[in-house]
Amino acid sequence: MEKANTEIKHLFPQASTVSFEGHPELSFKLRACTPRIYAEMEEAIGSVENQLSEFSDEGLSKIALFLMNNESRQHFKIQEINQIDVLTGKETKTKMGGFKLLAHMIESVDDLFNLYGAILQSLGYERESIKSIIKEIKNSIEGKEVKKKMMNQNPSESIG
């Protein structure tokens, strides 16, 4: 009987934590998603499913902020960010907050996968399903990169 309770528990949304490589000192807590939170997200950002399938830093950041507890959200108040213009080298100060600040913190694909996994856990996906989904996305991304390289390769180069 105890085993059945454990299995059922994994079918329900669970709180999760996410951190990013560029900011190891920070971690953010995402609440377990309730039907009310899910409905609020859908009303504010549109289809959560579409945001998840697009796998963009901004879309995932929107979902993550809805799921974050209030203590974690405090970090995403409007702040002044120093940025370097890649064309001119000029330093500019930009005010940024909310999901744009969270998206700005994502510095690698691994950060994006960490955020994605935490969101899926908060939405109620089982850990094994999360691993499987992430593996499938990674394989898809790698496949696109290989295909892109092959398309850009000069045919005479492959003949040898």
C-alpha positions in Angstrom: 0.0 0.0 0.0 2.9 2.4 0.8 4.2 2.0 -2.7 0.9 3.0 -4.3 0.9 6.3 -2.3 4.4 7.1 -3.5 3.5 6.5 -7.2 0.4 8.7 -6.9 2.4 11.5 -5.3 4.5 11.8 -8.5 1.4 12.5 -10.5 0.8 15.7 -8.7 2.6 19.0 -9.3 5.6 19.5 -7.0 7.6 22.6 -5.9 11.0 22.8 -7.6 14.1 24.9 -7.5 16.2 26.3 -10.4 19.6 28.0 -10.5 21.8 29.2 -13.3 25.5 28.6 -14.2 26.3 32.3 -14.3 24.6 33.0 -11.0 25.4 29.9 -8.8 24.8 31.9 -5.6 21.1 32.4 -6.5 18.3 29.8 -6.6 14.7 30.4 -7.3 11.8 28.4 -5.9 8.8 27.5 -8.1 5.6 26.5 -6.5 3.5 23.5 -7.4 1.1 24.7 -10.1 -2.5 24.8 -9.0 -5.4 25.0 -11.4 -5.8 28.7 -10.4 -2.2 29.5 -11.2 -2.5 27.6 -14.5 -5.6 29.6 -15.5 -3.9 32.9 -14.6 -0.9 32.0 -16.8 -3.1 31.0 -19.7 -5.0 34.3 -19.4 -1.8 36.4 -19.2 0.5 34.7 -21.7 -1.7 32.6 -23.8 -1.3 28.9 -24.2 1.2 27.4 -21.7 1.6 24.4 -24.0 2.7 26.7 -26.9 5.2 28.5 -24.6 6.6 25.2 -23.6 6.8 23.8 -27.1 8.6 27.0 -28.4 11.4 26.4 -25.9 12.3 30.1 -25.9 14.0 31.8 -22.9 11.4 34.5 -22.8 8.4 32.1 -23.0 9.9 29.9 -20.3 10.7 32.9 -18.2 7.1 34.1 -18.2 5.9 30.7 -17.0 8.7 30.5 -14.4 7.8 33.9 -12.9 4.1 32.8 -12.5 5.2 29.7 -10.7 7.8 31.4 -8.5 7.1 32.0 -4.8 7.0 35.7 -3.7 10.5 35.5 -2.1 12.0 34.4 -5.4 10.1 37.0 -7.4 11.6 39.8 -5.4 14.8 39.4 -7.4 13.0 40.4 -10.6 11.9 43.9 -9.6 13.1 46.5 -12.1 16.9 46.9 -11.9 19.5 48.9 -13.7 21.6 46.5 -15.9 25.0 47.4 -17.5 25.3 46.1 -21.0 28.0 46.4 -23.6 26.9 47.2 -27.2 28.6 44.5 -29.3 28.9 46.8 -32.3 30.3 49.9 -30.6 31.7 48.6 -27.3 29.8 51.3 -25.5 28.5 50.5 -22.1 24.8 51.4 -21.6 22.6 51.2 -18.6 19.2 49.6 -19.2 16.3 49.2 -16.8 15.0 45.7 -16.8 12.7 43.6 -14.7 10.2 40.7 -14.8 10.5 38.0 -17.3 13.0 40.0 -19.4 15.4 40.1 -16.4 15.0 36.4 -15.9 15.6 35.7 -19.6 18.7 37.9 -19.4 20.1 35.7 -16.6 19.9 32.6 -18.9 23.4 32.3 -20.2 23.5 28.8 -21.7 21.4 26.0 -23.2 22.0 24.1 -19.9 20.4 27.0 -18.0 17.4 26.8 -20.3 17.1 23.0 -19.7 17.4 23.6 -16.0 14.5 26.1 -16.1 12.5 23.8 -18.4 12.9 20.8 -16.1 11.9 22.9 -13.0 8.8 24.2 -14.8 7.8 20.7 -15.9 8.2 19.4 -12.3 6.0 22.3 -11.0 3.4 21.4 -13.6 3.2 17.8 -12.4 5.4 15.8 -14.8 7.2 12.8 -13.3 11.0 13.0 -13.1 11.5 10.2 -15.6 9.2 11.9 -18.1 11.1 15.2 -17.6 14.4 13.4 -18.4 12.9 11.8 -21.5 11.4 15.1 -22.8 14.7 16.9 -22.2 16.6 14.1 -24.0 14.2 14.3 -26.9 14.6 18.1 -27.2 18.5 17.8 -27.0 18.5 15.2 -29.7 16.2 17.4 -31.9 18.5 20.4 -31.4 21.6 18.4 -32.2 19.9 17.0 -35.3 19.0 20.5 -36.5 22.6 21.6 -36.0 24.0 18.6 -38.0 21.5 19.2 -40.8 22.4 22.9 -40.9 26.1 22.1 -41.2 25.4 19.5 -43.9 23.3 22.1 -45.9 26.1 24.7 -45.6 28.9 22.3 -46.6 30.3 22.6 -50.1 29.6 19.2 -51.9 33.2 19.1 -53.3 34.6 19.2 -49.7 32.8 15.9 -48.9 34.2 14.0 -51.9 37.6 14.1 -50.4 
